Amino acid sequence: MIKDADSLLRLLSTAHAQVAPSRSETGATESQSDEELLDVYSRAVVRVVDRVGPAVVNISVKKTDPSKRSSEEGAASGVIITPDGFVLTNSHVVEQMSEVRVGLTDGNVFVANVVGNDPATDLAIVRTSATGLPTAELGDSNSLRVGQLVIAIGNPLGFQSTVSTGVISALGRTLRSQSGRLIENVIQTDVPLNPGNSGGPLVDSRGRVIGINTAMIFMAQGISFAVPVNTAKWVVSELITRGHVHRAFLGLAGQVRPINRRIQRYFGLTTRTAIEVVSVEAGGPVQKAGLKERDLIVAVNGVGVGDVDDVHRLLAGQAEGSNLKLTILREGEPHEMQVILGVRESP
């Protein structure tokens, strides 16, 4: 029976002593929780590596210079995308190479032929004579979110996979390759890529390929980049069917830019993002049409576009000299312009 305030305090103190764990018990609980989280994380990574690792291959290349009577050798990674030997890797890995070999995690090595390469996206397809190979599942890079867990897998030595993990740092980046070409709509991650992981897959926590690792910036805290898998799907289909990418070009470089919802509703836009013009090629189709840097492209031929991939898909199969209508926002005002397309083909 509670008679006064002192009685109440004694009762509460006794209840607290019975219910609340000691400091040592609390520390043990927190430590156990941390261990459980790390265990779940580790199991997720191991499960992904077990699933995707056998499809990640070593790409060994050799370039012979007849004038110098010497050869240069290099090693990178790739990922098998079909059981009959089609392997996706980087264009800069196989470009101008006289010999390409594909090494599997089981130790088998096969001579490979370059089916086609596309320097504009730093992607290439090589094919081996082997069949019945393990393959990796291609995911959907349009559903990616900043902060999402990703895993980079490579096979630079040809015996086993090398693995590193991190998160997506940014989406819609542009990256200039070592050859000076601008690669658009790139995924930026903080995954520390191991040497030779270029051309290997970037996968999500379910083991689906969401990008192809293409480069990292040295002396920049391990920042790395990957070409989105949705871009790769389109390029792969072109390379396998044509041997090159048939690409109508506008003559611009762009990056994804979010659109204020009020502006989106006011102009009746169908996408939440637009393509901000980063640079315009001198003498190119869009410069002749009057497009300027910092313009926002919101539609092509009346179809809303939210990223560079949308434009690439709309340009696929377009003939040289075709007319294209661009809808843009310039300083908050809508404009339309007619562009006469040019056409480029990758080597």
C-alpha positions in Angstrom: 0.0 0.0 0.0 1.4 3.4 -1.0 1.2 5.8 1.9 3.5 8.7 0.8 5.9 9.9 -1.9 8.8 7.9 -0.3 6.8 4.7 -0.6 6.1 5.4 -4.3 9.8 6.0 -5.0 10.9 2.8 -3.2 8.3 0.9 -5.2 9.5 2.3 -8.5 13.1 1.7 -7.7 12.3 -1.9 -6.8 10.4 -2.4 -10.1 13.2 -0.8 -12.1 15.8 -3.1 -10.5 13.6 -6.2 -11.4 12.9 -5.1 -15.0 15.9 -3.2 -16.2 19.0 -5.2 -17.2 22.4 -4.4 -15.8 25.0 -2.5 -17.8 26.8 -5.7 -18.6 23.5 -7.3 -19.7 22.7 -4.3 -21.9 26.2 -4.4 -23.5 25.8 -8.1 -24.2 22.4 -7.6 -25.8 23.8 -4.8 -28.0 26.8 -6.8 -28.9 24.7 -9.8 -29.8 22.4 -7.6 -31.9 25.5 -6.3 -33.8 26.8 -9.8 -34.4 23.4 -10.9 -35.7 23.3 -7.9 -38.1 26.8 -8.7 -39.3 25.9 -12.3 -39.7 22.9 -11.5 -41.8 25.0 -9.1 -43.9 27.7 -11.7 -44.4 25.2 -14.4 -45.4 23.7 -12.1 -47.9 27.0 -11.3 -49.5 28.1 -15.0 -49.5 24.8 -16.0 -51.0 25.3 -13.5 -53.9 28.9 -14.6 -54.5 27.9 -18.3 -54.6 25.1 -17.5 -57.1 27.0 -15.1 -59.4 30.6 -16.0 -58.9 30.7 -19.0 -61.3 29.5 -16.7 -64.1 32.3 -14.1 -63.5 35.3 -14.8 -65.8 38.8 -13.7 -66.2 39.6 -11.9 -69.5 43.3 -12.1 -70.4 44.4 -10.2 -73.5 47.5 -9.7 -75.6 48.3 -6.9 -78.0 51.2 -7.6 -80.4 53.1 -4.7 -82.0 54.8 -6.0 -85.1 57.0 -2.9 -85.4 58.5 -3.4 -82.0 58.3 -7.3 -82.1 56.8 -7.2 -78.6 53.5 -7.8 -77.0 51.5 -6.3 -74.1 49.4 -8.4 -71.8 46.6 -7.4 -69.5 43.9 -9.0 -67.3 40.4 -7.9 -66.5 37.0 -9.4 -65.8 33.7 -10.2 -67.5 30.4 -11.9 -66.9 28.7 -14.7 -68.8 25.2 -13.7 -70.0 24.2 -16.7 -72.1 25.0 -20.5 -71.7 26.5 -20.6 -75.2 29.4 -18.4 -74.4 28.5 -14.7 -74.8 30.5 -12.7 -72.3 29.9 -9.0 -71.4 33.0 -6.9 -70.5 34.5 -3.4 -71.1 35.3 -2.1 -74.5 38.7 -0.7 -73.4 39.7 -4.2 -72.2 39.5 -5.9 -75.7 39.9 -2.9 -78.0 42.6 -3.5 -80.6 43.7 -6.7 -78.9 45.1 -9.5 -81.1 44.3 -12.3 -78.6 41.5 -12.7 -76.0 41.1 -15.6 -73.6 38.3 -16.3 -71.1 39.2 -18.2 -67.9 36.4 -19.8 -65.8 36.5 -20.2 -62.0 36.9 -24.0 -62.5 40.2 -23.4 -64.2 39.2 -24.0 -67.8 40.5 -21.4 -70.3 39.0 -20.7 -73.8 40.0 -18.6 -76.8 37.4 -15.9 -77.4 36.4 -13.8 -80.4 35.3 -10.2 -80.1 31.8 -10.0 -81.3 31.6 -6.3 -81.1 32.5 -3.3 -78.9 31.0 0.0 -78.2 33.5 2.6 -76.9 30.7 5.1 -76.3 29.5 3.0 -73.4 32.7 1.1 -72.7 31.0 -2.2 -73.3 32.0 -5.1 -75.4 30.8 -8.7 -76.2 33.2 -11.6 -76.6 32.3 -15.2 -77.3 33.9 -18.5 -76.5 33.3 -21.9 -78.1 32.1 -23.4 -74.8 28.5 -24.3 -74.1 26.4 -25.1 -71.0 28.1 -22.3 -69.1 26.7 -20.7 -65.8 25.1 -17.3 -66.4 24.2 -14.3 -64.3 20.8 -12.8 -64.2 20.4 -9.2 -65.6 18.4 -6.9 -63.3 16.8 -3.5 -63.8 19.0 -0.4 -63.2 16.0 2.0 -63.4 14.8 0.8 -59.9 18.1 1.6 -58.2 18.2 3.9 -55.2 21.0 6.0 -53.7 22.3 4.2 -50.6 21.4 0.7 -51.9 23.8 -2.1 -51.0 25.8 -3.3 -54.1 28.5 -5.9 -54.5 31.3 -5.8 -57.1 32.6 -9.2 -58.3 35.7 -9.7 -60.4 38.0 -12.5 -61.6 41.3 -10.9 -62.4 43.4 -14.1 -61.9 41.1 -16.7 -63.3 40.9 -19.0 -60.3 38.3 -17.4 -58.0 36.2 -14.4 -57.6 37.3 -11.2 -55.8 34.6 -9.4 -53.9 34.1 -5.9 -52.5 30.9 -4.2 -51.2 29.5 -0.8 -50.7 26.6 1.4 -51.6 25.3 3.5 -54.5 26.6 7.0 -54.0 24.9 8.7 -56.9 23.0 8.0 -60.1 23.0 9.6 -63.5 26.7 10.6 -63.5 28.8 11.3 -66.6 32.3 10.0 -66.9 35.0 10.8 -69.4 36.9 7.6 -70.4 40.7 7.4 -70.7 40.3 7.8 -74.5 38.5 11.1 -74.0 35.0 9.7 -74.8 32.2 10.7 -72.5 30.2 7.9 -70.9 26.7 9.0 -69.8 24.2 8.0 -67.1 26.8 6.2 -65.0 26.3 4.6 -61.5 28.7 6.0 -58.9 29.5 3.8 -55.9 31.9 3.7 -53.0 32.8 0.1 -53.7 36.6 -0.3 -53.6 37.3 -2.1 -56.9 40.2 -4.6 -56.9 42.8 -4.4 -59.7 41.5 -6.3 -62.7 37.8 -6.0 -61.7 37.1 -3.8 -64.7 34.4 -5.4 -66.8 33.0 -7.5 -64.0 29.4 -7.2 -62.7 28.0 -4.9 -60.1 25.2 -6.8 -58.4 22.4 -6.1 -55.9 21.6 -8.1 -52.8 19.5 -10.6 -54.8 22.4 -11.5 -57.1 21.1 -9.6 -60.1 23.5 -7.7 -62.3 22.7 -4.0 -62.2 25.8 -2.6 -63.8 29.2 -3.3 -65.4 32.2 -1.9 -63.5 34.1 0.4 -65.8 36.5 2.6 -63.9 37.6 4.1 -60.6 39.2 7.4 -59.7 42.5 6.9 -57.9 43.3 9.1 -54.9 39.6 9.7 -54.5 38.6 7.5 -51.6 37.8 4.5 -53.7 35.1 6.2 -55.9 34.1 3.8 -58.7 31.7 3.7 -61.6 29.6 1.2 -63.5 27.6 1.3 -66.7 23.8 0.7 -65.9 22.6 -2.8 -67.0 19.7 -1.3 -68.8 22.2 0.5 -71.1 24.1 -2.8 -71.4 21.0 -4.7 -72.5 20.4 -2.4 -75.4 24.1 -2.4 -76.4 24.3 -6.2 -76.1 21.4 -6.7 -78.5 23.0 -4.3 -81.0 26.4 -5.9 -80.8 25.1 -9.5 -81.1 22.8 -8.7 -84.1 24.9 -6.2 -85.9 28.4 -6.4 -84.6 28.3 -2.7 -83.8 25.8 -0.1 -82.4 23.7 1.7 -84.9 23.2 5.0 -83.1 21.6 8.2 -84.3 23.3 11.1 -82.5 22.2 14.5 -81.3 25.7 15.8 -80.4 25.2 16.5 -76.7 26.2 15.2 -73.3 23.6 15.1 -70.6 22.9 14.1 -67.0 19.8 13.3 -65.1 18.2 16.3 -63.3 15.2 16.1 -60.9 12.2 18.3 -61.7 10.4 20.3 -59.1 6.9 18.7 -58.6 5.3 22.1 -59.0 7.0 22.6 -62.4 6.1 19.0 -63.4 2.4 19.6 -62.7 2.4 23.0 -64.2 3.7 21.8 -67.6 2.0 18.4 -67.4 5.3 16.5 -67.6 5.1 12.7 -67.5 8.5 12.2 -65.8 10.0 13.3 -62.5 13.4 13.9 -64.0 14.7 15.5 -67.2 18.0 15.5 -69.1 20.2 18.5 -68.3 22.5 19.5 -71.2 26.0 19.4 -69.9 27.8 20.2 -73.2 27.0 20.6 -76.9 29.1 19.3 -79.7 30.4 22.0 -82.0 28.7 21.7 -85.4 26.5 18.9 -84.2 22.7 18.5 -84.9 21.5 20.0 -81.6 23.8 23.0 -81.8 22.5 23.7 -85.3 19.0 23.5 -83.9 19.8 26.0 -81.2 20.1 23.8 -78.1 22.3 25.3 -75.3 24.0 24.1 -72.2 21.8 23.9 -69.0 18.6 23.4 -71.2 16.4 20.6 -69.8 15.2 18.1 -72.3 11.8 16.8 -71.1 10.4 15.1 -74.3 11.5 13.7 -77.6 8.8 13.5 -80.4 6.2 14.1 -77.7 7.4 11.2 -75.5 8.6 12.1 -72.0 12.2 11.3 -71.3 13.7 11.1 -67.8 17.2 9.9 -68.5 19.8 9.4 -71.3 18.7 5.7 -71.8 15.2 6.9 -72.8 16.7 9.1 -75.5 19.0 6.2 -76.7 16.0 3.9 -77.0 14.0 6.5 -79.0 17.0 7.1 -81.3 17.6 3.4 -82.0 16.9 2.6 -85.6 16.4 6.3 -86.6 17.8 7.0 -90.0 20.4 9.7 -90.7 18.6 12.9 -91.7 15.4 12.1 -89.8 13.6 15.0 -88.1 13.3 14.9 -84.3 11.3 17.2 -82.1 12.8 18.1 -78.8 10.7 19.7 -76.0 12.9 21.6 -73.6 12.7 23.9 -70.6 14.9 26.9 -70.8 14.9 29.3 -67.8 11.6 27.9 -66.7 9.9 28.3 -70.1 9.0 25.5 -72.5 10.4 25.5 -76.1 10.2 23.1 -79.0 12.9 22.7 -81.7 13.4 20.5 -84.7 16.7 18.5 -85.0 18.0 16.8 -88.1 19.8 13.6 -86.9 23.2 12.3 -87.8 24.2 8.7 -87.4 27.3 7.1 -85.9 28.3 3.5 -85.7 30.7 2.1 -83.1 33.7 0.2 -84.6 
